[in-house]
């Protein structure tokens, strides 16, 4: 997540593409279909950028170069925004990282109104963009992480 021209955190390119896909789907439901290109350009404008190429470059410009124990971080976990601290860090093959993240405030990992399960700490594997390779059923990464 990088800072856009309006100061708002920009998610990864995968998340932005998922937003475009959801926009296309919503427009089709309203009997106003749009192309993927049109959806990407609309997402770019929503984030305050002039076009998709500029937004895509901005989302990659702050890719993490490395993580360290004690580092303050923020991001999203299972769709919930959080801030926290890295408790354990280990570099892996192919640009991947194994991290233990301790949330400042516990995150509810259940999407069910009558049941909750809060987590204060999670272990994750992230790629070089700070994103988990695993995704939720709606196509979003389990976690996206950036340094504070």
C-alpha positions in Angstrom: 0.0 0.0 0.0 1.5 3.3 -1.1 0.3 6.8 -0.7 -1.8 8.1 -3.5 -2.0 11.7 -4.6 -4.8 12.2 -2.1 -2.9 10.6 0.8 -5.0 7.4 1.0 -3.3 4.0 1.2 -3.3 2.2 -2.1 -3.6 -1.7 -2.0 -1.8 -4.2 -4.1 -2.4 -4.5 -7.9 -4.3 -7.8 -7.2 -6.7 -6.1 -4.8 -7.2 -3.3 -7.3 -8.0 -5.8 -10.1 -10.5 -7.5 -7.8 -12.1 -4.1 -7.2 -12.4 -3.7 -11.0 -13.9 -7.1 -11.4 -16.5 -6.4 -8.7 -17.3 -3.1 -10.5 -17.8 -4.9 -13.8 -20.1 -7.4 -12.1 -22.1 -4.7 -10.5 -22.4 -2.7 -13.7 -23.5 -5.9 -15.6 -26.2 -6.5 -12.9 -27.5 -3.0 -13.6 -27.6 -3.7 -17.4 -24.7 -1.4 -18.1 -21.8 -3.7 -18.9 -18.3 -2.3 -19.1 -15.0 -3.7 -20.3 -12.2 -4.7 -17.9 -10.2 -1.8 -19.3 -13.0 0.6 -18.4 -13.3 -0.8 -15.0 -9.5 -0.5 -14.3 -9.6 3.1 -15.4 -12.6 3.8 -13.2 -10.8 2.2 -10.2 -7.7 4.4 -10.9 -9.9 7.5 -10.9 -11.5 6.4 -7.6 -8.1 6.2 -6.0 -7.2 9.7 -7.3 -4.9 8.7 -10.2 -5.2 9.8 -13.8 -5.1 6.2 -15.3 -4.6 2.5 -14.5 -0.9 2.5 -15.5 -0.1 5.3 -13.0 -2.1 3.6 -10.2 -0.5 0.2 -10.9 2.9 1.7 -10.8 2.1 3.5 -7.5 0.8 0.2 -5.9 4.2 -1.4 -6.7 6.4 1.5 -5.8 6.3 0.8 -2.1 6.9 -3.0 -2.3 8.6 -4.1 0.8 12.4 -4.6 0.6 12.6 -6.5 3.9 11.0 -7.0 7.2 12.5 -7.0 10.7 11.4 -8.0 14.2 9.8 -5.1 16.1 8.8 -3.3 12.9 5.5 -1.5 13.0 3.1 -2.5 10.2 -0.4 -2.0 8.9 -2.6 -3.7 6.4 -5.7 -5.9 6.0 -6.2 -9.4 7.3 -9.3 -11.3 6.1 -10.8 -7.9 5.0 -10.1 -6.2 8.4 -7.8 -3.2 8.6 -5.2 -3.5 11.4 -1.9 -2.1 12.8 0.6 -4.2 14.6 4.2 -5.3 15.2 6.3 -8.1 13.7 7.2 -10.6 16.3 9.1 -13.1 14.1 10.6 -12.7 10.6 12.3 -15.3 8.4 13.2 -14.8 4.7 12.3 -17.8 2.5 13.1 -18.9 -1.1 11.8 -17.0 -4.1 11.2 -13.6 -2.3 8.8 -15.0 0.2 8.7 -14.2 3.9 7.5 -16.1 7.0 6.2 -13.5 9.5 4.4 -13.5 12.8 2.2 -10.4 13.2 0.9 -9.3 16.5 -2.2 -7.1 16.1 -2.6 -4.0 18.3 -6.3 -4.9 18.5 -7.6 -8.5 18.1 -9.2 -9.2 14.7 -12.4 -11.2 14.4 -11.8 -13.9 11.8 -15.4 -15.1 11.6 -18.0 -13.5 9.3 -21.0 -14.7 11.2 -23.2 -12.5 13.3 -23.8 -14.9 16.2 -20.2 -16.2 16.5 -16.8 -14.6 16.8 -13.3 -15.8 17.0 -10.7 -13.1 17.7 -7.0 -13.5 16.9 -4.3 -11.3 18.4 -1.5 -13.0 16.5 -1.1 -14.8 13.2 1.6 -16.5 11.2 1.6 -15.7 7.5 3.7 -16.3 4.3 4.0 -13.2 2.2 5.4 -12.6 -1.3 7.7 -9.9 -2.3 4.7 -7.5 -2.6 3.7 -8.1 1.0 0.7 -10.1 0.0 -0.3 -13.7 0.9 -0.5 -16.1 -2.0 -3.7 -17.6 -0.5 -7.0 -15.8 -1.1 -10.4 -15.8 0.5 -13.5 -17.1 -1.3 -14.1 -13.6 -2.6 -10.6 -13.4 -4.3 -8.9 -11.1 -1.8 -5.5 -12.0 -0.3 -5.7 -13.3 3.3 -3.3 -10.5 4.3 -1.7 -7.5 2.7 1.0 -5.9 4.8 3.0 -2.7 4.7 5.5 -0.9 6.9 4.2 2.1 8.9 
